[in-house]
Amino acid sequence: MSERAAPFYCPYCGDEDLHPGEAHGAWECRACNRAFQLKFLGLLARGLSTAPLDGGDTT
């Protein structure tokens, strides 16, 4: 597995012409000439809960 995952499309214009940028973790879109970074923030605590999300009765 690679050190970082590659995005499939530009979050600004939706084009797929992406290339790794000069800055660590940056990506450059050659279609709209923008640079961006993606960052994993972590897992949501609610993903570990066994309680129903709607707050309803479990019986």
ChimeraX commands (.cxc) that place a marker at each C-alpha (Angstrom):
marker #1 position 0.00,0.00,0.00 radius 0.5
marker #1 position 1.27,3.47,-0.81 radius 0.5
marker #1 position 2.17,6.08,1.78 radius 0.5
marker #1 position -0.85,8.20,0.80 radius 0.5
marker #1 position -4.06,7.57,-1.04 radius 0.5
marker #1 position -4.66,9.33,-4.33 radius 0.5
marker #1 position -7.86,11.35,-4.86 radius 0.5
marker #1 position -9.97,10.35,-7.85 radius 0.5
marker #1 position -11.08,13.85,-8.83 radius 0.5
marker #1 position -10.52,17.54,-8.03 radius 0.5
marker #1 position -12.83,18.79,-5.23 radius 0.5
marker #1 position -13.15,22.14,-7.04 radius 0.5
marker #1 position -13.83,21.33,-10.69 radius 0.5
marker #1 position -14.34,17.54,-10.69 radius 0.5
marker #1 position -11.65,16.87,-13.29 radius 0.5
marker #1 position -9.41,13.81,-13.03 radius 0.5
marker #1 position -6.16,15.41,-14.28 radius 0.5
marker #1 position -4.42,15.30,-10.86 radius 0.5
marker #1 position -0.72,15.07,-10.09 radius 0.5
marker #1 position 1.26,15.06,-6.83 radius 0.5
marker #1 position 2.31,18.57,-5.87 radius 0.5
marker #1 position 5.64,19.88,-4.63 radius 0.5
marker #1 position 4.40,20.34,-1.04 radius 0.5
marker #1 position 4.12,17.21,1.12 radius 0.5
marker #1 position 0.68,15.70,0.68 radius 0.5
marker #1 position -0.46,18.27,-1.89 radius 0.5
marker #1 position -2.22,17.53,-5.17 radius 0.5
marker #1 position -2.37,19.76,-8.24 radius 0.5
marker #1 position -5.26,19.89,-10.67 radius 0.5
marker #1 position -4.03,20.83,-14.11 radius 0.5
marker #1 position -7.56,21.48,-15.37 radius 0.5
marker #1 position -8.39,24.36,-12.96 radius 0.5
marker #1 position -4.82,25.13,-11.83 radius 0.5
marker #1 position -5.56,24.65,-8.12 radius 0.5
marker #1 position -3.58,22.86,-5.42 radius 0.5
marker #1 position -5.17,21.14,-2.43 radius 0.5
marker #1 position -4.46,18.70,0.39 radius 0.5
marker #1 position -6.55,15.87,1.82 radius 0.5
marker #1 position -6.36,15.07,5.50 radius 0.5
marker #1 position -7.73,12.10,7.44 radius 0.5
marker #1 position -9.15,13.41,10.71 radius 0.5
marker #1 position -10.02,10.12,12.41 radius 0.5
marker #1 position -12.90,7.79,13.10 radius 0.5
marker #1 position -16.20,9.08,14.42 radius 0.5
marker #1 position -17.11,7.91,17.91 radius 0.5
marker #1 position -20.69,7.24,16.81 radius 0.5
marker #1 position -19.38,4.50,14.52 radius 0.5
marker #1 position -18.56,2.41,17.59 radius 0.5
marker #1 position -21.96,2.77,19.24 radius 0.5
marker #1 position -24.38,-0.15,19.42 radius 0.5
marker #1 position -27.37,2.09,20.25 radius 0.5
marker #1 position -29.81,2.88,17.42 radius 0.5
marker #1 position -29.17,6.24,15.77 radius 0.5
marker #1 position -32.84,7.26,15.87 radius 0.5
marker #1 position -33.02,6.90,19.66 radius 0.5
marker #1 position -35.89,4.41,19.41 radius 0.5
marker #1 position -36.60,1.44,21.65 radius 0.5
marker #1 position -34.45,-1.65,21.00 radius 0.5
marker #1 position -37.13,-4.17,22.10 radius 0.5
marker link #1:1,2 radius 0.2
marker link #1:2,3 radius 0.2
marker link #1:3,4 radius 0.2
marker link #1:4,5 radius 0.2
marker link #1:5,6 radius 0.2
marker link #1:6,7 radius 0.2
marker link #1:7,8 radius 0.2
marker link #1:8,9 radius 0.2
marker link #1:9,10 radius 0.2
marker link #1:10,11 radius 0.2
marker link #1:11,12 radius 0.2
marker link #1:12,13 radius 0.2
marker link #1:13,14 radius 0.2
marker link #1:14,15 radius 0.2
marker link #1:15,16 radius 0.2
marker link #1:16,17 radius 0.2
marker link #1:17,18 radius 0.2
marker link #1:18,19 radius 0.2
marker link #1:19,20 radius 0.2
marker link #1:20,21 radius 0.2
marker link #1:21,22 radius 0.2
marker link #1:22,23 radius 0.2
marker link #1:23,24 radius 0.2
marker link #1:24,25 radius 0.2
marker link #1:25,26 radius 0.2
marker link #1:26,27 radius 0.2
marker link #1:27,28 radius 0.2
marker link #1:28,29 radius 0.2
marker link #1:29,30 radius 0.2
marker link #1:30,31 radius 0.2
marker link #1:31,32 radius 0.2
marker link #1:32,33 radius 0.2
marker link #1:33,34 radius 0.2
marker link #1:34,35 radius 0.2
marker link #1:35,36 radius 0.2
marker link #1:36,37 radius 0.2
marker link #1:37,38 radius 0.2
marker link #1:38,39 radius 0.2
marker link #1:39,40 radius 0.2
marker link #1:40,41 radius 0.2
marker link #1:41,42 radius 0.2
marker link #1:42,43 radius 0.2
marker link #1:43,44 radius 0.2
marker link #1:44,45 radius 0.2
marker link #1:45,46 radius 0.2
marker link #1:46,47 radius 0.2
marker link #1:47,48 radius 0.2
marker link #1:48,49 radius 0.2
marker link #1:49,50 radius 0.2
marker link #1:50,51 radius 0.2
marker link #1:51,52 radius 0.2
marker link #1:52,53 radius 0.2
marker link #1:53,54 radius 0.2
marker link #1:54,55 radius 0.2
marker link #1:55,56 radius 0.2
marker link #1:56,57 radius 0.2
marker link #1:57,58 radius 0.2
marker link #1:58,59 radius 0.2
view
